[in-house]
């Protein structure tokens, strides 16, 4: 008999946890089969080597099934660094950032999650030494934003270089997920929910009330017949806007403007790309699996319908799961009326089975 474990592969829970005793012949058949069809790790499965789809949670790697660039990777975006990313390198240091009293107030764009921790736990993790069980007891919300920047590179420039803020994940128009810091950190993205949440900024130019001027003509265009809609990255952001996929053409999953009520007013926006929905669904499944206090659901009213306004302080204090920025702050409207909550939640639940 041969005892074998294939970490992270798509398999039954019992096999994944304890391995399986196989005859040598059966093992050969299994290995050949995996070689032929490939090994597809489930979102949230522990990763032991870097293959390009892993996120970092409390120093451990977990598969998502989507393309992920970590802050430690070439081309990554590192929220731990104090210097600015998108200026000449001789102008990027913290001393230059604060020269003449300008720049962010702090060299850090994040801090330690402290709420809900005992004094002993806080002393243990305050230097960064989080273990996964402790983090699982703290994080119970996943906050979804759009970035109003259009691309993840521009989003990181605005957050990090200009505003002195941070977010755990950014999702570009081609479906690439950028992780800027470990989920163990308290990122600055959602005010009162920062201490208990994970945040993602989705590349999208945003949602606007009917009376507001919008940038849609600058960011979208149709073909000669007025049908197919594509994203047009403005030239001042560079030829690609930092999008990682060569020659990528981004198209909203629905070609028409979507209107809907947010915070009691009618908003309009273009939807995300299919690649963004695919990656976000996989990331959601991975986070809800690895951090199980994040319920795979969104805020609902008494009739089970999506709530598209700020939750009361009492509701927010007890809420666990996915939520929009507009559920936390009354002056926010992201992720907007086009965002397809059921598509993400239902898809993530299927992947978690």
matplotlib code that plots the C-alpha trace (Angstrom):
import matplotlib.pyplot as plt

x = [0.0, 1.1, 0.0, -0.4, -1.6, -2.1, -2.2, -4.7, -6.1, -9.8, -10.7, -13.0, -12.5, -11.5, -8.8, -7.5, -7.2, -6.0, -4.6, -5.6, -4.0, -3.7, -2.1, 0.8, -1.2, -4.0, -1.5, 0.0, -3.5, -4.2, -0.9, -1.4, -5.0, -3.9, -1.2, -3.7, -6.5, -4.4, -4.9, -7.4, -7.1, -10.4, -10.5, -9.3, -7.2, -3.8, -0.9, 2.6, 4.2, 3.7, 1.9, 0.3, -3.2, -2.4, -3.3, -1.6, -3.5, -1.5, 1.6, 0.1, -0.7, -4.2, -5.4, -8.1, -8.1, -7.7, -4.5, -2.9, 0.1, 1.4, 3.1, 6.3, 6.1, 7.7, 5.1, 3.3, 2.0, 3.5, 1.5, 4.2, 6.6, 6.7, 8.0, 5.8, 5.6, 4.8, 7.3, 11.0, 12.9, 15.0, 11.7, 10.0, 11.5, 9.4, 11.5, 10.6, 6.9, 6.7, 8.9, 7.2, 4.5, 2.8, 1.9, 0.1, 0.2, 1.8, 4.5, 2.2, -0.9, -2.2, -2.0, -2.8, -6.2, -6.9, -10.6, -11.9, -8.5, -7.6, -4.5, -2.5, -3.6, -2.8, 0.6, 1.2, 0.2, 1.2, 4.5, 2.8, 2.8, -0.7, -1.8, -4.7, -7.1, -6.7, -7.3, -10.4, -11.9, -11.5, -12.3, -16.0, -16.7, -15.6, -16.1, -16.5, -15.6, -15.1, -12.0, -13.2, -9.7, -10.4, -7.3, -5.5, -2.2, -4.0, -5.9, -2.7, -1.2, -4.1, -4.5, -0.8, 1.0, -1.7, -4.2, -2.1, -4.7, -4.7, -6.8, -5.9, -6.9, -7.3, -9.1, -8.0, -10.2, -8.5, -9.3, -5.8, -6.0, -3.3, -2.8, -1.0, -0.6, -1.4, -5.0, -3.8, -3.2, -5.9, -6.1, -7.6, -10.5, -13.9, -13.8, -15.7, -15.3, -11.6, -10.8, -12.9, -12.9, -11.0, -11.4, -11.2, -11.1, -12.5, -11.2, -14.3, -14.7, -17.8, -21.4, -23.1, -26.5, -28.5, -27.7, -23.9, -21.4, -19.9, -16.6, -18.2, -17.3, -13.7, -13.6, -16.0, -16.6, -18.8, -17.9, -18.9, -22.4, -22.9, -23.1, -20.1, -18.9, -15.3, -13.2, -10.9, -8.0, -7.2, -3.9, -2.6, -2.6, -0.3, -0.9, -2.1, -2.9, -0.8, -3.1, -1.1, -2.7, -1.1, -3.5, -6.4, -9.7, -12.1, -15.8, -18.5, -20.5, -23.6, -23.2, -25.8, -25.8, -27.4, -29.5, -30.7, -31.3, -28.4, -28.8, -32.2, -31.1, -30.9, -27.4, -26.0, -22.9, -21.4, -21.0, -17.7, -16.0, -16.6, -13.0, -13.5, -16.6, -14.8, -11.9, -14.0, -16.2, -13.2, -11.6, -14.9, -15.0, -11.4, -12.0, -15.3, -13.6, -10.4, -12.1, -15.4, -16.9, -17.4, -20.7, -21.1, -24.1, -24.9, -27.2, -30.8, -34.0, -37.0, -38.1, -34.6, -33.8, -30.4, -30.1, -28.5, -28.1, -26.1, -27.0, -27.8, -25.0, -26.7, -27.1, -23.5, -22.2, -23.7, -23.5, -21.1, -20.6, -20.1, -21.2, -20.8, -19.1, -22.6, -23.7, -21.0, -21.1, -24.1, -21.9, -20.8, -22.5, -20.0, -20.0, -23.0, -26.2, -24.7, -22.8, -24.3, -24.3, -26.2, -23.7, -20.8, -22.5, -24.1, -21.0, -18.8, -21.2, -20.9, -17.2, -17.3, -19.3]
y = [0.0, 3.6, 6.6, 9.7, 13.3, 15.8, 19.2, 21.7, 19.5, 19.2, 16.2, 15.1, 16.7, 13.3, 12.8, 16.3, 16.1, 12.7, 11.2, 7.9, 4.4, 3.3, 0.2, 1.0, 0.3, 2.6, 5.3, 5.1, 5.4, 8.5, 10.2, 9.6, 10.9, 14.1, 14.6, 14.3, 16.5, 18.8, 19.6, 22.3, 23.5, 24.7, 28.3, 28.5, 25.4, 25.8, 26.3, 25.0, 26.4, 29.6, 29.0, 32.4, 32.2, 32.5, 35.2, 35.7, 35.4, 35.5, 34.6, 31.5, 31.1, 30.0, 29.3, 31.3, 30.0, 33.5, 35.4, 37.0, 39.4, 39.7, 42.8, 40.7, 39.8, 41.8, 44.3, 44.1, 47.0, 47.2, 49.1, 48.4, 50.8, 54.3, 56.0, 57.0, 54.5, 56.7, 59.6, 59.6, 57.5, 60.4, 62.1, 59.1, 59.0, 59.8, 62.9, 64.1, 63.1, 65.4, 68.2, 71.5, 70.0, 68.1, 64.5, 62.0, 62.5, 59.1, 57.0, 54.0, 53.4, 50.6, 49.6, 46.7, 45.1, 45.6, 45.5, 42.3, 41.1, 40.2, 42.0, 38.8, 38.3, 41.9, 41.6, 38.5, 39.9, 43.5, 42.9, 41.2, 37.6, 36.7, 33.1, 32.1, 31.0, 34.4, 36.2, 34.0, 35.2, 38.9, 39.3, 38.8, 41.4, 41.7, 45.3, 45.8, 49.1, 50.4, 52.7, 55.5, 55.3, 52.9, 50.7, 49.2, 51.0, 54.4, 53.2, 52.4, 55.7, 57.6, 55.5, 55.1, 58.1, 60.8, 59.9, 57.8, 55.0, 51.3, 48.3, 44.6, 43.8, 45.6, 44.0, 45.2, 45.2, 42.0, 40.0, 40.3, 40.5, 42.6, 42.0, 45.0, 43.7, 40.7, 40.3, 40.3, 44.1, 46.7, 48.5, 52.0, 51.7, 51.6, 53.8, 52.0, 48.5, 48.7, 46.7, 43.7, 43.7, 42.8, 45.3, 45.2, 48.1, 47.1, 49.0, 50.9, 54.6, 54.6, 55.5, 58.9, 60.5, 61.7, 65.3, 64.6, 65.0, 61.6, 60.5, 57.8, 59.3, 59.3, 55.7, 53.8, 53.7, 51.7, 50.3, 52.0, 50.5, 51.6, 48.1, 46.5, 48.6, 48.6, 50.3, 53.0, 53.8, 57.6, 58.3, 60.2, 56.9, 55.3, 52.9, 50.1, 51.9, 49.2, 46.4, 43.2, 41.1, 42.0, 43.6, 43.2, 44.7, 45.2, 45.0, 45.5, 42.3, 44.2, 46.8, 49.3, 51.7, 50.3, 52.4, 51.8, 53.3, 53.8, 55.8, 56.8, 58.4, 57.0, 56.1, 55.0, 53.1, 50.5, 47.0, 45.1, 43.0, 39.2, 38.7, 40.8, 38.8, 35.5, 36.6, 38.3, 35.2, 33.0, 35.4, 35.6, 31.8, 31.7, 34.4, 32.9, 29.5, 30.6, 33.2, 31.5, 34.3, 36.1, 34.7, 34.3, 36.7, 40.4, 42.7, 41.9, 43.5, 41.7, 40.5, 39.2, 42.0, 43.7, 46.8, 49.6, 52.2, 52.6, 50.1, 51.4, 51.4, 48.6, 46.5, 47.1, 46.1, 42.7, 42.2, 39.5, 38.8, 40.8, 44.4, 47.4, 50.6, 52.2, 49.9, 51.5, 55.2, 57.2, 59.4, 56.5, 54.8, 52.0, 49.3, 51.0, 49.8, 47.6, 45.3, 41.8, 40.6, 37.3, 36.5, 36.7, 35.1, 32.3, 31.6, 31.6, 29.2, 26.8, 26.8, 26.3, 23.1]
z = [0.0, -0.8, 1.2, -1.0, -0.5, -3.3, -1.6, -3.0, -5.8, -6.4, -4.2, -1.5, 2.0, 3.5, 0.8, 1.2, 5.0, 5.5, 2.3, 1.0, 1.0, -2.6, -4.3, -6.4, -9.6, -8.5, -7.6, -11.1, -12.6, -10.4, -11.3, -15.0, -14.7, -13.0, -15.6, -18.4, -17.0, -14.8, -11.1, -10.4, -6.8, -5.2, -4.2, -0.6, -0.8, 0.9, -1.6, -1.0, -4.1, -6.0, -9.3, -10.0, -8.4, -4.7, -2.2, 1.1, 4.4, 7.7, 5.8, 4.1, 0.5, -0.7, -4.2, -5.9, -9.5, -10.8, -11.9, -8.9, -8.7, -5.1, -3.8, -3.7, -7.5, -10.3, -11.4, -8.1, -6.0, -2.5, 0.1, 2.8, 1.1, 2.4, -0.8, -3.7, -6.6, -9.6, -9.5, -10.5, -8.0, -6.8, -5.8, -4.2, -0.7, 2.4, 2.9, -0.5, 0.0, 3.0, 1.8, 2.3, 4.4, 1.6, 1.2, 3.4, 7.2, 7.9, 6.2, 6.8, 4.7, 7.1, 10.7, 13.1, 13.5, 17.2, 17.8, 19.5, 20.5, 24.1, 25.5, 25.2, 21.6, 20.7, 22.2, 20.3, 16.9, 17.1, 15.4, 12.5, 13.9, 13.1, 13.0, 10.8, 13.6, 15.3, 12.0, 11.3, 14.6, 13.6, 9.9, 8.9, 6.1, 2.5, 1.2, -2.5, -4.1, -7.6, -7.9, -10.2, -11.6, -14.5, -14.1, -11.1, -11.8, -11.6, -8.5, -6.6, -7.6, -6.2, -3.1, -2.2, -3.7, -3.3, -0.6, 1.8, 1.8, 1.1, 0.1, 0.2, -3.4, -6.7, -9.6, -13.1, -16.2, -17.5, -14.4, -12.8, -9.0, -7.4, -3.6, -2.1, 1.5, 3.7, 4.7, 8.3, 8.0, 8.7, 5.4, 5.2, 2.8, 4.6, 7.7, 10.5, 8.9, 8.5, 11.6, 10.6, 6.8, 3.6, 0.8, -3.0, -5.5, -8.9, -11.9, -13.2, -13.9, -11.6, -11.2, -11.6, -10.9, -13.9, -13.0, -12.8, -15.6, -16.4, -18.1, -20.2, -23.6, -22.5, -21.3, -23.7, -27.4, -29.8, -33.1, -36.4, -36.2, -32.6, -31.3, -29.6, -26.6, -25.5, -22.8, -24.2, -21.7, -22.0, -23.6, -20.6, -18.6, -21.2, -24.1, -21.8, -18.6, -16.9, -17.9, -17.7, -20.5, -23.9, -26.4, -24.0, -25.2, -22.2, -22.8, -20.2, -19.8, -20.7, -23.5, -22.3, -19.4, -16.3, -14.0, -10.5, -7.1, -4.7, -1.5, -2.7, -6.0, -9.5, -10.6, -14.0, -14.9, -17.2, -15.9, -15.1, -17.7, -17.8, -16.7, -13.6, -12.6, -13.1, -10.9, -8.3, -7.9, -7.4, -4.9, -3.0, -2.8, -1.5, 1.1, 2.4, 2.6, 4.3, 6.6, 7.2, 9.3, 6.0, 4.9, 1.2, 1.0, 0.7, 2.9, 2.4, 3.5, 5.1, 1.6, 0.8, -1.6, -1.8, 0.4, -1.6, 1.1, 4.3, 7.0, 10.4, 12.9, 14.8, 11.6, 10.5, 13.9, 13.6, 9.9, 8.5, 4.8, 1.6, 1.4, -0.8, 0.2, 0.1, 3.0, 5.2, 4.3, 3.2, 0.9, -1.2, -4.1, -5.0, -6.3, -8.2, -9.8, -12.5, -10.0, -10.2, -6.6, -7.3, -10.1, -7.6, -4.6, -6.5, -8.4, -5.3, -3.5, -6.4, -6.2, -2.4, -2.6]

ax = plt.figure().add_subplot(projection="3d")
ax.plot(x, y, z, "-o")
ax.set_aspect("equal")
plt.show()
